[in-house]
């Protein structure tokens, strides 16, 4: 993920301490744009070094320890283009495969 990428939040299940510390959190299923990325400290990962992303329209307090605004772990997001591609692939599955037992296996051997 890089600045300018469009992403969708796929995990908005934050622990209680995050809800108390952050002033703005992403919502599941909502599209965002990556504002910036940086190496930082992921508190959810046990304060281990980690890539951190910040989102346009989502701002939070600055950590006294690092001097950086609190950000989010990339695992909470998926690139919008990837999700669209997966949806197209699902929509192109042969309809018959759900009606005829063994048809999917047949297609695997023929394609």
C-alpha positions, 0 to 999 in steps of 0.5 A, a space after each residue: 500500500 502506498 499514498 493515493 491507493 484506494 482501500 476498503 476497511 475489512 476489519 473495524 473490530 478494535 480493542 477497547 483501549 483503541 477506542 479510548 486512545 483514538 478519536 477517529 476510526 475507520 468503519 468496515 466496508 467503507 472506502 478510504 484513500 491512503 494519506 501516508 505510510 511509514 515505519 512505526 510501532 504497532 501497539 496491537 502487535 505488541 509494540 513491534 516495528 510495523 508498517 503504519 498507514 494513515 487515511 485521508 479524512 481520518 486524523 488522530 492524536 499524536 503519540 508522545 513516544 514517537 511524535 507520530 499520529 496514531 495510524 493503522 495496521 495495513 492488515 485492516 484494509 484491502 486494496 479496492 482494485 483487488 476487491 473489484 478483481 475478486 468480485 469480477 472473478 466470482 461473477 464470471 464463474 460458470 452458473 452451471 457449476 452450482 447446479 451440476 455435481 462434479 461440474 467444477 472438477 470437470 472444468 478444472 481438468 478441461 481449462 
